[in-house]
Structure formats: structure tokens, C-alpha cells
Amino acid sequence: MTTILYPEFLYADESVEREIFGAEVRILKHIVDSLADLPDEDCAQADGLMVFRHHLKAEDLARFPRLRCIVRMGVGYDRVDRAAAAAQGIMVCNVPDYGTMEVADSAMAMVLALRRGLFLYHETQRNEPVAEWRPIVTPLIRRLDTQTFGIIGLGRIGTAVALRAKAFGFRVVFYDPHRPNGSDLALGIGRARTLEALLAQSDVLSIHAPLTPETRGMLGLRELSMLPTGAVVVNTARGPIVDLAALETLLHEGQIAGAGLDVIPVEPPVEPVPDLLRAYRAKEPWLEGRLVITPHAAFHNPEAWNDIRRKSAETIAAALLTNQPQNVIAPEMF
């Protein structure tokens, strides 16, 4: 009998899983704070493992002698030690086709709300004393069709963002060394061949790359300083791609006019929290209307939540029950 283990079963029943797996698959359900809290006997029996919030390290994998497939219940797969999994012959899959519209919409919502001053007016109209009843002159607020919208990573979400930004009148340019030639022509957008070339022209920078050794720390002080004065930065991808200290410095100096973050390097934040997050929580005046932070929630709505459930189950079923795996993370991506 095939056994699939959920260390954090997130739903009220197993009706969807049972529909996909059939009656012959055993489902083991837990809600644990750490994989170390799983019973040894359940780990020993698991052929498949579903991972949502937990990080799966080499020492965790050693507890799963029968494990054949891990499904990361989401797009990003940086929570799994893929090299250790490959060394044990364990397949790693993700769910790349959920939340695309939600994350793209969230990125655009952040950009539009910052560039139209919505956060700024919202906050200043609640001040005591209240701000004057008039527009605020600030580098943050710009006409959209005068700006270049730069995208790092033209995967599913990056492409969805490109189409949305184009519809709003931005000139759209992307950087993604892994995309084939002609991707720009198919979408009617521009392409930068280097990160530096993209940054130099991006009045808005939206990040949609996976977290890999190549992208970790990709945007530090040197790189962010290349952006045009008054740029806006939005990250709905992975926190460690952006150096928060560098972002704070450039926001403080006015080089960057505003930022939107759905992700931060350590989630949830722990003490000592980054200075930028501390200043945001303290409502320091210099950040007023210039920074919005959401708790890694850009993907979320009821429809996307159900998509995670169904598509994750379908992915592990394809790997373990049909021998026709899908969404496999290729070895070269380790």
C-alpha cells in the first residue's frame, strides 16, 4: 500500500485527497511545528511527503527510508534540500500552476497603489492634525506611461505581470537568462540581456525569480543603487533575493521612492527584526505611504487555497500511482 504523509494537514476533511488517490492509498495526517515531531513509525512508512511551510533538510530526509517523492505545496522549492533528496534518489516536485493570477494581481496592486499615492493619502488623511485637502507633490507619484516597468524572472507569474503592466501603459522590459530567444517578441515587450541593463532603466522593479544560489542576494546595495532615482521596488517572490538593509538605506536617502514587500528574508520575522521592518511597524514618519508589507499572502484567496490542495494531490499521485510524474524539479535546478 502506498502511504502519503502530510506533516501539516490544512483542510477539514480528506475528501479531495481520497477522490484523487483512491481507496488503496493510506493518508497519514499530522499538524506538527517541526518535522522532528513526526512519529518515527510514520516516517518509516511514507512513500510520499507533502511539504507546505516546513523546511526539509538532509537530517530530516534520513528519517524517511521509503520516500520516493516530495511535493512542495507551492511554487517555490527552496524549502527542500534538493541535493540531499537527489542523493537519496527522491523526486522533488512543486505546484507551479496555482496562484499565478493572485500573485500577479498583488504585485500590480502594490505598484499602482504606490505610484498613485494611495497609501500616502490614506495615511496622511488619518494623521492628527489631518493633512491639507490637496495633492501631495512627491517623486513617488508618476504617470504610468512615462515609466519603464522592469521584471526579473519571466516565468508564469512574471509573464502575467508583464501583460498587466503593459495593459496599464508601462513600457515593459524583463531580465531572465533562462528564457529562450523570442520571448520578448511573443509578448511585445523588451528584453535586457544583463541585470545591470534592466536596473538602469527600471522606474518600477518587480521581482518574480525563484530563490536559487544564483538569485540569493541578487539585489544588494550596488544593484539597487543602479535604479533611476525615485524608483519603486516590489518583491512578491522570495525574501532573500533582496538585501533589506540596502533597501532601507536607499529608501532613507530617497534614491528609492517606495517599496512593496510580500516576502522578507526570515519568515515569520524573529528578533532582532530587520531595521526596515522595525521602522515600518513603528510608523516612522520618513516611511509614510512609501512602504507596504504583507505577510507572504499574495497567493491567497479561497480559490487558490483549494488549487494548492487539489494540484498538490494530483502531482504526488502522478509520481507515485501512474509513473508519469509532472512538475519535477530538474537536477540542474538544484
C-alpha contacts under 8 A as a table, 3 or more apart, distances in Angstrom:
res1	aa1	res2	aa2	distance
1	M	24	E	6.50
1	M	25	V	6.11
1	M	26	R	6.94
2	T	24	E	7.43
2	T	25	V	5.16
2	T	26	R	6.23
2	T	46	A	7.72
2	T	47	D	6.18
2	T	320	L	7.80
3	T	25	V	5.89
3	T	26	R	4.69
3	T	27	I	5.95
3	T	28	L	7.24
3	T	45	Q	6.50
3	T	46	A	5.06
3	T	47	D	5.30
3	T	48	G	6.46
4	I	25	V	7.37
4	I	26	R	6.29
4	I	27	I	5.12
4	I	28	L	6.20
4	I	46	A	5.62
4	I	47	D	5.89
4	I	48	G	4.54
4	I	49	L	5.85
4	I	50	M	7.60
5	L	27	I	6.02
5	L	28	L	4.70
5	L	29	K	6.20
5	L	42	D	7.59
5	L	43	C	7.80
5	L	46	A	5.85
5	L	47	D	7.81
5	L	48	G	6.13
5	L	49	L	5.00
5	L	50	M	6.39
6	Y	9	F	5.44
6	Y	27	I	7.53
6	Y	28	L	6.05
6	Y	29	K	4.95
6	Y	30	H	6.08
6	Y	49	L	6.23
6	Y	50	M	5.24
6	Y	51	V	7.20
7	P	29	K	6.29
7	P	30	H	4.84
7	P	31	I	5.64
7	P	32	V	6.14
7	P	35	L	6.94
7	P	38	L	7.24
7	P	49	L	7.87
7	P	50	M	7.07
7	P	51	V	7.09
8	E	29	K	6.98
8	E	30	H	5.39
8	E	31	I	4.22
8	E	32	V	6.20
8	E	51	V	7.67
8	E	52	F	7.35
9	F	29	K	5.68
9	F	30	H	5.95
9	F	31	I	6.04
11	Y	14	E	7.26
14	E	17	E	5.24
14	E	18	R	5.97
15	S	18	R	5.13
15	S	19	E	6.12
16	V	19	E	5.11
16	V	20	I	6.40
16	V	309	R	7.82
16	V	310	R	6.70
17	E	20	I	5.21
17	E	21	F	5.87
17	E	22	G	7.98
17	E	310	R	7.33
17	E	313	A	6.17
18	R	21	F	5.14
18	R	22	G	5.26
18	R	23	A	6.55
19	E	22	G	5.68
20	I	313	A	6.77
20	I	314	E	6.54
20	I	317	A	7.29
21	F	24	E	7.50
21	F	25	V	6.00
21	F	313	A	7.61
21	F	317	A	6.34
22	G	25	V	6.27
23	A	26	R	7.86
28	L	42	D	7.37
30	H	38	L	7.70
32	V	35	L	6.76
32	V	37	D	6.19
32	V	38	L	7.00
33	D	37	D	7.19
34	S	37	D	5.48
34	S	38	L	7.61
34	S	54	H	7.00
35	L	38	L	5.54
35	L	54	H	7.20
35	L	56	L	7.74
35	L	60	D	6.90
36	A	60	D	7.14
38	L	42	D	7.16
38	L	43	C	6.99
39	P	42	D	5.46
39	P	43	C	6.51
40	D	43	C	5.16
40	D	44	A	6.14
40	D	63	R	7.21
41	E	44	A	5.11
41	E	45	Q	6.51
42	D	45	Q	5.27
42	D	46	A	6.35
43	C	46	A	5.40
43	C	63	R	6.01
43	C	64	F	5.15
43	C	65	P	7.85
44	A	63	R	6.68
44	A	64	F	5.33
44	A	65	P	5.95
44	A	66	R	6.54
45	Q	64	F	7.53
45	Q	65	P	7.93
45	Q	66	R	6.44
46	A	49	L	6.81
46	A	64	F	6.64
46	A	66	R	6.06
46	A	67	L	5.72
47	D	66	R	5.40
47	D	67	L	4.29
47	D	68	R	5.36
47	D	69	C	6.73
47	D	320	L	7.89
48	G	67	L	5.76
48	G	68	R	6.03
48	G	69	C	4.93
48	G	70	I	5.82
48	G	71	V	7.75
48	G	316	I	7.02
48	G	320	L	7.53
49	L	67	L	7.40
49	L	69	C	6.48
49	L	70	I	4.81
49	L	71	V	6.33
50	M	70	I	5.98
50	M	71	V	5.02
50	M	72	R	6.16
50	M	73	M	6.57
50	M	312	S	7.81
51	V	54	H	6.01
51	V	55	H	7.76
51	V	56	L	7.89
51	V	70	I	7.25
51	V	71	V	6.17
51	V	72	R	4.87
51	V	73	M	5.74
52	F	72	R	6.00
52	F	73	M	4.92
52	F	74	G	6.91
53	R	79	R	7.94
54	H	79	R	7.00
55	H	79	R	4.60
55	H	80	V	5.95
56	L	60	D	6.07
56	L	61	L	7.08
56	L	79	R	6.11
56	L	80	V	4.76
56	L	81	D	6.08
57	K	60	D	5.22
57	K	61	L	6.43
57	K	80	V	6.43
57	K	81	D	5.26
57	K	84	A	7.60
58	A	61	L	5.11
58	A	62	A	6.50
58	A	81	D	6.38
58	A	84	A	5.41
58	A	85	A	7.46
59	E	62	A	5.32
59	E	63	R	7.37
60	D	63	R	5.71
60	D	64	F	7.62
61	L	64	F	5.46
61	L	65	P	7.95
61	L	84	A	7.65
61	L	85	A	7.18
62	A	65	P	6.75
64	F	67	L	5.37
67	L	70	I	7.80
67	L	90	I	6.51
68	R	89	G	7.17
68	R	90	I	4.78
68	R	91	M	6.08
68	R	320	L	7.67
69	C	90	I	5.40
69	C	91	M	4.60
69	C	92	V	5.86
69	C	93	C	7.48
69	C	316	I	7.03
69	C	319	A	7.00
69	C	320	L	7.31
70	I	90	I	7.14
70	I	91	M	6.19
70	I	92	V	4.88
70	I	93	C	6.21
70	I	316	I	7.59
71	V	92	V	5.99
71	V	93	C	4.79
71	V	94	N	5.48
71	V	95	V	7.74
71	V	312	S	6.70
71	V	315	T	7.24
71	V	316	I	6.32
72	R	75	V	7.44
72	R	76	G	7.53
72	R	77	Y	6.13
72	R	79	R	7.94
72	R	80	V	7.70
72	R	92	V	7.54
72	R	93	C	6.22
72	R	94	N	4.78
72	R	95	V	6.90
72	R	312	S	7.70
73	M	94	N	6.25
73	M	95	V	6.05
73	M	308	I	6.24
73	M	309	R	7.69
73	M	312	S	5.66
74	G	77	Y	7.54
74	G	94	N	6.00
74	G	95	V	5.07
74	G	96	P	6.76
74	G	98	Y	7.47
74	G	308	I	6.73
74	G	312	S	7.99
75	V	94	N	5.75
75	V	95	V	5.19
75	V	96	P	4.61
75	V	97	D	7.57
75	V	98	Y	7.54
76	G	79	R	7.57
76	G	94	N	7.16
76	G	96	P	8.00
76	G	210	P	6.23
76	G	211	L	7.35
77	Y	80	V	5.90
77	Y	94	N	6.51
78	D	81	D	7.26
78	D	210	P	7.95
78	D	211	L	6.14
78	D	212	T	7.14
81	D	84	A	5.52
81	D	85	A	6.33
82	R	85	A	4.91
82	R	86	A	6.01
82	R	92	V	7.01
82	R	334	F	5.77
83	A	86	A	5.09
83	A	87	A	6.21
83	A	334	F	6.07
84	A	87	A	5.06
84	A	88	Q	6.51
85	A	88	Q	5.22
85	A	89	G	6.25
85	A	90	I	4.98
85	A	91	M	7.02
85	A	92	V	7.35
86	A	89	G	4.86
86	A	90	I	5.53
86	A	91	M	6.93
86	A	331	P	7.66
87	A	90	I	7.56
91	M	328	V	7.06
91	M	329	I	7.90
92	V	328	V	5.91
92	V	329	I	5.78
93	C	315	T	7.43
93	C	316	I	7.95
93	C	326	Q	7.27
93	C	327	N	5.25
93	C	328	V	4.37
93	C	329	I	5.47
94	N	312	S	7.65
94	N	315	T	7.87
94	N	327	N	5.74
94	N	328	V	6.83
94	N	329	I	7.10
95	V	98	Y	6.57
95	V	308	I	7.36
95	V	311	K	6.59
95	V	312	S	6.19
95	V	315	T	7.44
95	V	327	N	6.61
96	P	156	R	7.96
96	P	327	N	7.21
97	D	100	T	6.51
97	D	156	R	7.75
98	Y	304	A	6.30
98	Y	307	D	6.01
98	Y	308	I	6.39
98	Y	311	K	7.78
99	G	102	E	5.03
99	G	103	V	5.99
99	G	299	F	4.99
99	G	300	H	7.26
99	G	304	A	5.52
99	G	307	D	7.97
100	T	103	V	5.56
100	T	104	A	6.15
100	T	156	R	6.56
100	T	157	I	5.10
100	T	160	A	7.26
100	T	299	F	7.57
101	M	104	A	5.13
101	M	105	D	5.90
101	M	157	I	7.23
101	M	160	A	6.95
102	E	105	D	5.13
102	E	106	S	6.12
102	E	298	A	6.26
102	E	299	F	5.15
102	E	300	H	6.89
102	E	301	N	7.79
102	E	304	A	7.73
103	V	106	S	4.99
103	V	107	A	6.15
103	V	157	I	6.90
103	V	236	T	6.92
103	V	298	A	4.96
103	V	299	F	5.07
104	A	107	A	5.19
104	A	108	M	6.26
104	A	157	I	5.80
104	A	158	G	7.35
104	A	160	A	5.93
104	A	161	V	5.02
104	A	164	R	7.98
105	D	108	M	5.17
105	D	109	A	5.95
105	D	161	V	7.46
106	S	109	A	4.96
106	S	110	M	6.20
106	S	236	T	7.92
106	S	298	A	5.56
107	A	110	M	5.27
107	A	111	V	6.34
107	A	161	V	7.40
107	A	206	S	7.23
107	A	234	V	6.66
107	A	235	N	7.55
107	A	236	T	6.45
107	A	260	G	7.99
107	A	298	A	7.85
108	M	111	V	5.00
108	M	112	L	6.00
108	M	161	V	6.96
108	M	164	R	7.35
108	M	165	A	7.23
109	A	112	L	5.23
109	A	113	A	5.90
110	M	113	A	5.24
110	M	114	L	6.05
110	M	234	V	7.17
110	M	260	G	5.85
110	M	292	V	7.58
111	V	114	L	5.29
111	V	115	R	5.97
111	V	204	V	7.58
111	V	232	V	7.38
111	V	234	V	7.04
111	V	260	G	7.45
112	L	115	R	5.13
112	L	116	R	5.82
113	A	116	R	5.35
113	A	117	G	5.95
113	A	118	L	4.95
113	A	119	F	6.29
114	L	117	G	5.11
114	L	118	L	6.27
114	L	119	F	6.35
114	L	120	L	7.70
114	L	140	L	6.85
114	L	141	I	7.28
114	L	232	V	7.80
114	L	258	G	6.65
114	L	259	A	7.66
114	L	289	G	7.55
114	L	290	R	6.83
115	R	118	L	7.87
115	R	140	L	5.69
115	R	141	I	4.68
115	R	142	R	5.86
115	R	143	R	7.88
115	R	144	L	7.76
115	R	232	V	7.89
116	R	140	L	7.78
116	R	141	I	5.29
116	R	142	R	6.98
117	G	120	L	5.03
117	G	121	Y	6.06
117	G	140	L	6.92
117	G	141	I	5.74
117	G	289	G	7.24
118	L	121	Y	5.31
118	L	122	H	5.92
118	L	289	G	7.69
119	F	122	H	5.05
119	F	123	E	6.17
119	F	289	G	4.61
119	F	290	R	7.20
119	F	292	V	7.93
120	L	123	E	5.41
120	L	124	T	6.16
120	L	288	E	6.30
120	L	289	G	3.58
120	L	290	R	6.74
121	Y	124	T	5.18
121	Y	125	Q	5.84
121	Y	289	G	7.24
122	H	125	Q	5.54
122	H	126	R	6.74
122	H	289	G	7.70
123	E	126	R	5.39
123	E	127	N	6.61
123	E	288	E	6.95
123	E	289	G	6.34
124	T	127	N	5.12
124	T	130	V	6.47
124	T	131	A	5.45
124	T	288	E	7.84
124	T	289	G	7.98
125	Q	130	V	5.31
125	Q	131	A	5.48
126	R	130	V	5.91
126	R	131	A	7.83
127	N	130	V	4.60
127	N	131	A	6.60
128	E	131	A	7.93
137	V	141	I	7.68
138	T	141	I	5.97
139	P	142	R	7.06
139	P	230	G	5.66
139	P	257	A	6.42
140	L	230	G	6.43
140	L	231	A	7.78
140	L	232	V	7.72
140	L	257	A	5.22
140	L	258	G	6.53
140	L	290	R	7.67
142	R	146	T	7.67
142	R	147	Q	7.92
143	R	146	T	5.78
143	R	147	Q	7.29
144	L	147	Q	5.60
144	L	168	F	7.11
144	L	169	G	6.18
144	L	170	F	5.69
145	D	148	T	7.91
145	D	168	F	7.52
145	D	169	G	4.69
145	D	170	F	4.74
145	D	171	R	6.85
146	T	170	F	7.04
146	T	171	R	7.85
147	Q	170	F	5.77
147	Q	171	R	6.35
147	Q	202	S	7.64
147	Q	203	D	5.66
147	Q	204	V	7.39
148	T	170	F	5.82
148	T	171	R	4.68
148	T	172	V	5.78
148	T	173	V	7.09
148	T	201	Q	6.47
148	T	202	S	5.20
148	T	203	D	5.33
148	T	204	V	6.45
149	F	165	A	7.09
149	F	170	F	5.94
149	F	171	R	5.89
149	F	172	V	4.75
149	F	173	V	6.22
149	F	202	S	5.59
149	F	203	D	6.14
149	F	204	V	4.78
149	F	205	L	6.15
149	F	206	S	7.60
150	G	172	V	6.05
150	G	173	V	5.00
150	G	174	F	5.49
150	G	175	Y	7.73
150	G	198	L	6.36
150	G	199	L	7.29
150	G	201	Q	7.57
150	G	202	S	4.88
150	G	203	D	7.36
150	G	204	V	5.86
150	G	205	L	4.74
150	G	206	S	6.22
151	I	154	L	7.10
151	I	158	G	6.71
151	I	162	A	7.39
151	I	172	V	7.65
151	I	173	V	6.33
151	I	174	F	4.50
151	I	175	Y	6.28
151	I	205	L	5.91
151	I	206	S	4.99
151	I	207	I	5.93
151	I	208	H	7.06
152	I	158	G	7.46
152	I	174	F	5.85
152	I	175	Y	5.08
152	I	176	D	6.21
152	I	205	L	7.64
152	I	206	S	6.47
152	I	207	I	4.95
152	I	208	H	5.64
152	I	209	A	6.12
153	G	158	G	5.76
153	G	174	F	7.10
153	G	175	Y	6.23
153	G	176	D	5.03
153	G	207	I	6.73
153	G	208	H	4.87
153	G	209	A	4.52
153	G	210	P	7.92
154	L	157	I	7.14
154	L	158	G	4.34
154	L	159	T	5.25
154	L	174	F	6.83
154	L	175	Y	7.35
154	L	176	D	6.07
154	L	179	R	7.16
154	L	208	H	7.06
154	L	209	A	7.70
155	G	158	G	5.11
155	G	159	T	5.84
155	G	208	H	7.47
155	G	209	A	7.74
156	R	159	T	5.28
156	R	160	A	6.29
157	I	160	A	5.02
157	I	161	V	6.19
157	I	208	H	6.66
158	G	161	V	5.08
158	G	162	A	6.12
158	G	207	I	7.84
158	G	208	H	5.46
159	T	162	A	4.96
159	T	163	L	6.34
160	A	163	L	5.31
160	A	164	R	6.36
161	V	164	R	5.06
161	V	165	A	6.01
162	A	165	A	5.17
162	A	166	K	6.01
162	A	172	V	6.46
162	A	189	I	7.90
163	L	166	K	5.13
163	L	167	A	6.21
163	L	187	L	7.59
164	R	167	A	5.11
164	R	168	F	6.48
165	A	168	F	5.15
165	A	169	G	6.62
165	A	170	F	5.62
165	A	171	R	7.88
165	A	172	V	6.89
166	K	169	G	5.22
166	K	170	F	5.23
166	K	171	R	6.49
166	K	172	V	6.19
166	K	189	I	7.99
167	A	170	F	7.46
171	R	189	I	7.40
171	R	190	G	7.96
172	V	189	I	5.40
172	V	190	G	6.05
173	V	189	I	5.83
173	V	190	G	4.25
173	V	191	R	5.15
173	V	192	A	6.61
173	V	198	L	7.14
174	F	189	I	7.80
174	F	190	G	6.42
174	F	191	R	5.03
174	F	192	A	5.94
174	F	198	L	6.89
175	Y	191	R	6.13
175	Y	192	A	5.19
175	Y	193	R	6.43
175	Y	194	T	6.68
175	Y	195	L	6.22
175	Y	198	L	6.38
176	D	179	R	5.72
176	D	193	R	7.85
177	P	193	R	7.22
177	P	194	T	7.97
179	R	183	S	6.72
180	P	183	S	6.15
181	N	184	D	7.58
182	G	185	L	5.03
182	G	186	A	6.22
183	S	186	A	5.28
183	S	187	L	6.59
184	D	187	L	5.40
184	D	188	G	5.83
184	D	189	I	5.03
184	D	190	G	5.59
184	D	191	R	5.91
185	L	188	G	4.98
185	L	189	I	6.51
185	L	190	G	7.80
192	A	195	L	7.09
192	A	197	A	5.78
192	A	198	L	5.33
193	R	197	A	6.92
193	R	198	L	7.81
194	T	197	A	5.24
194	T	198	L	6.54
195	L	198	L	5.15
195	L	199	L	6.20
196	E	199	L	5.17
196	E	200	A	6.17
196	E	223	E	7.21
196	E	226	M	7.28
197	A	200	A	5.41
197	A	201	Q	6.95
198	L	201	Q	5.73
198	L	202	S	6.22
199	L	202	S	5.22
199	L	205	L	7.62
199	L	223	E	7.31
199	L	224	L	7.43
199	L	226	M	5.77
199	L	227	L	5.08
199	L	228	P	7.85
200	A	226	M	5.33
200	A	227	L	5.13
200	A	228	P	6.28
201	Q	227	L	6.76
201	Q	228	P	6.59
202	S	205	L	5.74
202	S	227	L	6.13
202	S	228	P	6.70
202	S	231	A	7.11
203	D	227	L	7.00
203	D	228	P	6.05
203	D	229	T	7.99
203	D	230	G	7.17
203	D	231	A	4.53
203	D	232	V	6.34
204	V	231	A	5.58
204	V	232	V	4.75
204	V	233	V	5.94
204	V	234	V	7.78
205	L	231	A	7.55
205	L	232	V	6.24
205	L	233	V	4.81
205	L	234	V	6.14
206	S	233	V	6.11
206	S	234	V	4.82
206	S	235	N	5.96
206	S	236	T	7.78
207	I	234	V	6.41
207	I	235	N	5.01
207	I	236	T	6.44
207	I	237	A	6.01
208	H	235	N	7.33
208	H	236	T	6.68
208	H	237	A	5.04
209	A	215	T	7.35
209	A	237	A	6.13
209	A	238	R	7.69
210	P	215	T	7.26
210	P	237	A	6.64
210	P	238	R	6.82
211	L	214	E	7.78
211	L	215	T	5.69
211	L	216	R	5.95
211	L	237	A	7.90
211	L	238	R	6.06
211	L	240	P	7.40
211	L	241	I	6.74
212	T	215	T	5.21
212	T	216	R	5.91
212	T	333	M	7.91
212	T	334	F	7.90
213	P	216	R	5.43
214	E	218	M	7.28
215	T	218	M	4.88
215	T	241	I	5.76
216	R	240	P	5.59
216	R	241	I	4.66
216	R	242	V	7.74
217	G	220	G	6.24
217	G	240	P	5.93
217	G	241	I	4.70
217	G	242	V	5.76
217	G	243	D	6.20
218	M	223	E	7.73
218	M	241	I	5.42
218	M	242	V	6.54
219	L	222	R	7.65
219	L	223	E	5.36
219	L	224	L	6.00
219	L	241	I	6.14
219	L	242	V	4.84
219	L	243	D	6.12
220	G	223	E	5.41
220	G	224	L	6.01
220	G	242	V	6.32
220	G	243	D	5.03
220	G	246	A	5.84
220	G	247	L	7.81
221	L	224	L	5.31
221	L	225	S	5.87
221	L	243	D	7.34
221	L	246	A	4.71
221	L	247	L	7.26
221	L	250	L	7.97
222	R	225	S	5.34
222	R	226	M	6.84
223	E	226	M	5.41
223	E	227	L	7.56
224	L	227	L	5.65
224	L	246	A	7.53
224	L	247	L	7.35
224	L	250	L	7.84
225	S	228	P	7.94
225	S	250	L	7.33
225	S	255	Q	7.33
227	L	231	A	6.33
227	L	255	Q	7.98
227	L	256	I	7.80
228	P	231	A	5.73
228	P	255	Q	7.52
229	T	254	G	7.47
229	T	255	Q	4.75
229	T	256	I	6.20
229	T	257	A	7.66
230	G	254	G	6.75
230	G	255	Q	5.54
230	G	256	I	4.89
230	G	257	A	4.51
230	G	258	G	7.72
231	A	255	Q	7.13
231	A	256	I	4.88
231	A	257	A	5.50
231	A	258	G	6.97
232	V	256	I	6.03
232	V	257	A	5.73
232	V	258	G	4.81
232	V	259	A	5.43
233	V	256	I	7.59
233	V	258	G	6.58
233	V	259	A	4.68
233	V	260	G	6.38
234	V	259	A	5.52
234	V	260	G	4.54
234	V	261	L	5.84
235	N	238	R	7.18
235	N	239	G	7.46
235	N	242	V	7.99
235	N	260	G	6.36
235	N	261	L	5.04
235	N	262	D	6.24
235	N	263	V	6.64
236	T	261	L	6.30
236	T	262	D	5.00
236	T	263	V	6.02
236	T	296	H	7.70
236	T	298	A	6.95
237	A	262	D	7.74
237	A	263	V	6.80
238	R	241	I	6.00
238	R	263	V	5.70
238	R	264	I	7.01
238	R	265	P	7.36
239	G	242	V	6.07
239	G	263	V	4.69
239	G	264	I	3.85
239	G	265	P	4.08
239	G	266	V	7.26
240	P	243	D	6.81
240	P	264	I	6.71
240	P	265	P	4.45
240	P	266	V	7.91
241	I	265	P	7.88
242	V	247	L	7.64
242	V	265	P	7.91
243	D	246	A	5.36
243	D	247	L	6.34
244	L	247	L	4.91
244	L	248	E	6.04
244	L	264	I	7.84
244	L	274	P	7.24
244	L	276	L	6.81
245	A	248	E	5.06
245	A	249	T	6.23
245	A	274	P	7.47
245	A	275	D	7.22
245	A	276	L	7.03
246	A	249	T	5.09
246	A	250	L	6.30
247	L	250	L	5.28
247	L	251	L	6.06
247	L	256	I	7.82
248	E	251	L	5.12
248	E	252	H	6.04
248	E	275	D	7.66
248	E	276	L	5.54
249	T	252	H	5.16
249	T	253	E	6.23
250	L	253	E	4.99
250	L	254	G	6.00
250	L	255	Q	5.14
250	L	256	I	5.46
251	L	254	G	5.08
251	L	255	Q	6.17
251	L	256	I	4.88
251	L	257	A	6.18
251	L	258	G	6.84
251	L	287	L	7.94
252	H	255	Q	7.82
252	H	286	W	7.16
252	H	287	L	7.97
253	E	256	I	7.58
254	G	257	A	5.71
256	I	259	A	7.73
257	A	290	R	6.63
258	G	289	G	7.96
258	G	290	R	4.39
258	G	291	L	5.66
259	A	290	R	6.30
259	A	291	L	4.93
259	A	292	V	6.60
260	G	291	L	5.72
260	G	292	V	4.84
260	G	293	I	5.94
261	L	264	I	7.06
261	L	291	L	7.87
261	L	292	V	6.32
261	L	293	I	4.81
261	L	294	T	6.37
262	D	293	I	5.70
262	D	294	T	4.65
262	D	295	P	5.77
262	D	296	H	4.77
262	D	297	A	6.67
262	D	298	A	6.45
263	V	267	E	7.65
263	V	293	I	7.89
263	V	294	T	7.38
263	V	295	P	6.74
263	V	296	H	5.24
264	I	267	E	6.41
264	I	269	P	7.79
266	V	269	P	5.36
266	V	270	V	7.28
267	E	270	V	7.71
268	P	295	P	7.97
269	P	273	V	6.06
270	V	273	V	5.61
273	V	277	L	6.51
273	V	278	R	6.36
274	P	277	L	5.37
274	P	278	R	6.28
275	D	278	R	4.94
275	D	279	A	6.10
276	L	279	A	5.17
276	L	280	Y	6.17
277	L	280	Y	4.99
277	L	281	R	6.12
278	R	281	R	5.21
278	R	282	A	6.11
279	A	282	A	5.04
279	A	283	K	6.19
279	A	284	E	5.50
279	A	287	L	7.67
280	Y	283	K	5.14
280	Y	284	E	6.42
280	Y	287	L	6.81
280	Y	291	L	7.37
281	R	284	E	7.87
283	K	287	L	7.12
283	K	288	E	7.03
284	E	287	L	5.90
284	E	288	E	6.99
285	P	288	E	5.21
287	L	290	R	5.25
287	L	291	L	6.24
288	E	291	L	7.23
289	G	292	V	7.69
294	T	297	A	6.25
294	T	298	A	7.50
296	H	299	F	7.64
297	A	300	H	5.38
299	F	304	A	6.88
300	H	304	A	5.93
300	H	305	W	6.35
301	N	304	A	5.37
301	N	305	W	6.08
302	P	305	W	5.05
302	P	306	N	6.27
303	E	306	N	5.26
303	E	307	D	6.23
304	A	307	D	4.81
304	A	308	I	6.27
305	W	308	I	5.32
305	W	309	R	6.69
306	N	309	R	5.16
306	N	310	R	6.33
307	D	310	R	5.29
307	D	311	K	5.72
308	I	311	K	5.48
308	I	312	S	5.77
309	R	312	S	5.46
309	R	313	A	6.32
310	R	313	A	5.24
310	R	314	E	6.16
311	K	314	E	4.98
311	K	315	T	6.03
312	S	315	T	5.08
312	S	316	I	6.40
313	A	316	I	5.40
313	A	317	A	6.06
314	E	317	A	5.05
314	E	318	A	6.07
315	T	318	A	5.20
315	T	319	A	6.49
315	T	325	P	7.09
315	T	326	Q	6.21
315	T	327	N	7.19
316	I	319	A	5.09
316	I	320	L	6.07
316	I	321	L	7.97
316	I	325	P	7.77
317	A	320	L	5.26
317	A	321	L	5.14
317	A	322	T	6.83
318	A	321	L	5.74
318	A	322	T	5.10
318	A	323	N	6.21
318	A	324	Q	5.39
318	A	325	P	4.95
318	A	326	Q	6.63
319	A	322	T	6.26
319	A	323	N	5.27
319	A	324	Q	5.79
319	A	325	P	4.09
319	A	326	Q	6.96
320	L	323	N	6.00
320	L	325	P	7.74
322	T	325	P	7.56
325	P	328	V	6.81
329	I	333	M	6.63
329	I	334	F	7.92
330	A	333	M	5.50
330	A	334	F	7.32
331	P	334	F	5.42
